[in-house]
Amino acid sequence: MQRGEPEPGTVWTAGQVARHLKIAESTLRAWHRRYGVGPDNPQPGRYRRYTADDVIRLRRMRDLIDTGMLPSEAARSIDTEARHGGSPGEDLAETLAAARALDSARCLRLVEQALRRQGVVETWERLCRPALVTIDADQRDDPDCVDTEHALSWAISAALHRVPHPVGAPVVLLACTSTEQHCLALEALAAALAERGRPARMLGAATPTQSLARAVESSRPADVVLWSQRPDTAHLDAIRSLRHHPVRRITAGPGWPSRRPSGTEHVASLNEALTALTR
């Protein structure tokens, strides 16, 4: 369990839950009224009381929304998890506990089990991204817990690398911009493409623009995906360097500005990227 989380059998008030999750009480009420995410059986005319399972569901709701998911979609995701058995957020809670204990081997096993059970996309959206968002929030409270992020990131990366990749000429080239060091999302895309039998070549983090152009020239992919996590790494020169090559240029990640060079597509999620690259 996370620090300060209620033990099984205990209950919290709405105010305690709101402070724990760092959201407004009005947000809790809205999620319960609009999407049914809240206390299972609140009594009419009584104050709402939240159990440990309620808190797990609400944290899951918050984390999914933090990754960019609409509240309605997040609520449907939580409902799907509940109907498929197990406590909502159980995999996430166990993975976070293992990461905080720096048990990278257990993190790896948990992510691999999720991949076998539900595939790359569901594992990324329901486990990996929310876990990374939660650890990032931990770092804002305690900047010294970088080791936790490293343990979790290593486990996710190792599990994604074990997804069998098809043999064949690369159809998709994946790269980060020259100063972008975060490439886990691209690794998830490569693994998801592999599940669909679509060969991809990964250049990884901090790919120099000149090297990117040379790789496109030599491998001749149909599509190039450029990842940027933050605005300061969204280098438009990387896109422009490919304008004379017969490839589809696709930007991915939250770093890119809304206005991009003409002839460039943008994908905002793993599902959007798969749709664009497999149609």
Buried (B, 14 or more C-beta within 10 A) or exposed (E): EBEEBBEEEEBBEBEBBBEBBEBEBEBBBBBBEEBEBBBEEEEEEEEBBBBBBBBBBBBBBBBBBBBEBEBEBBBBBBBEBBEEEEEBBBBBBBBBBBBBEBBBEBBBBBBBBBBEEBBBBBBBBBBBBBBBBBBEEBEEEEEEBEEBBBBBBBBBBBBBEEBEBEEEEBBBBBBBBBBBEBBBBBBBBBBBBBBEEBBBBBBBBBBBBEEBBEBBEEBBBBBBBBBBBEEEBBBBEBBEBBEEBEBBBBBBBEBBEEEBEEEBBBBEBBEBBBEBBEE
